Amino acid sequence: MRIRDWDRSLKIRLIGELFMNTSFWMVFPFLAIYFAEEFGKEAAGLLLVLSQVFSVAANLVGGYCADRFGRRTMLVLSSFGLGAAFLLFAAANSPWYESPALGFAAFTFAGMCSSLYWPASQAMVADVIPEEYRSDVFAIFYTSINISVVIGPIIGAVLFFSYRFELLLSVALVAVALGIALQLLTKETLQYAPSGELATEPGQGWTGAVKKQLKEYGIILKDRLFLLFVGAGILGAQTFMQLDLLIPIYLKEAIDEQLVATLFGWDWTVTGEEAFGFLLSENGLLVALLTVVLTRLAVKYPEKWVFFFSAILYAVAMTVFPLTNLFWLLVVAMAIFTFGELLTAGLQQSFISKLAPDHMRGQYYAAASLRYTVGRMIAPLSIPLTAWIGFGWTFAILAVLSVASGVVYLLMFTLYEKRPSH
């Protein structure tokens, strides 16, 4: 399905989110280093866990509200919320006032706003795109994100450490601009419930709404296939989330300054922070170039083996990373890591739409996002863990968790294939 055939709301989102994500990735990859330097490894890891507890709650509320108030409403509110969060973050890093604690609070609020945005954005795609084209559309959005991952960290490596206030202020303005564009140029895609009204019986109020929400999530939790999908995703996320948690801290400590190449008498050297910026951009570039191609290739094979092989590639990458500090070997490890990511980039969101009833689509996407929100809640524990058992053992544990994720996917797809309705 060509982009020009998309619903206009998706076209606006694709462009607006490209700018927003690029701005976000100028900041986000360096926050683990920032908080570790300000609070210490142990405290930073625990604080990052705490911030994700709030994101988990916001994620579930976001899915409920997307199904009750509408997709566009939640996208707009979340965008303005992101703008406010980054404005507060900028204030905490201004020339006139510095407060790491306030910066952490702003980061937590930004994470909550992102968690509110995600379920509505995924449900909007499922609302307007036929099932047979969804994998391609999700893959294109994923490619857009990773174009941002290529550009953002390279710029952010310079601006975050030297012009942090100006950078954070710019991100806030981009988020507000996205909110305005979504409000003025997009339409509501939720058709089965009146936008702006809770689907509760008259007189129930918010108490009834909360009870109804808990009841509906209870229904999701009884879906055994869906629970296995989420569980496998949480295990796998322990590896994937280290891209902006453990890996930058490892590179900062493993590489002081390393000669990478000599060209015509010019020596190319990198520090740990610069090496991380290049590796992250490598990840984004490979994703931007290959996501759609590999997604179309992956759909030709049984899904369960695609998901399993993806988990194995993650495990291999986690095994290679701690064995070396040589830049070019780390480039190879990142390539393996990225191919593991790419194999399921489009398939995961499409598979959720197969499991979700139409009237609970937003909540299923929200609950599916627990793979990342709960995963990210646990993943920062790897940072203090390195202080206790070292980088090598920590990476080994992550490799084992990734293999376990692949095994759970095999079990889930085996049950899925036996469903009478399948």
Secondary structure, 3 states (H helix, E strand, C coil): CCHHHCCHHHHHHHHHHHHHHHHHHCCHHHHHHHHHHHHCHHHHHHHHHHHHHHHHHHHHHHHHHHHHCCHHHHHHHHHHHHHHHHHHHHHCECCCCECHHHHHHHHHHHHHHHHHHHHHHHHHHHHHCCHHHHHHHHHHHHHHHHHHHHHHHHHHHHHHHHCHHHHHHHHHHHHHHHHHHHHHHCCCCCCCCCCCCCCCCCCCHHHHHHHHHHHHHHHHHCCHHHHHHHHHHHHHHHHHHHHHCHHHHHHHHHCCCEEEEEECCEEEEECHHHHHHHHHHHHHHHHHHHHHHHHHHHCCCCHHHHHHHHHHHHHHHHHHHHHCCCHHHHHHHHHHHHHHHHHCCCHHHHHHHHHCCHHHHHHHHHHHCHHHHHHHHHHHHHHHHHHHHHHHHHHHHHHHHHHHHHHHHHHHHHHHHCCCCC
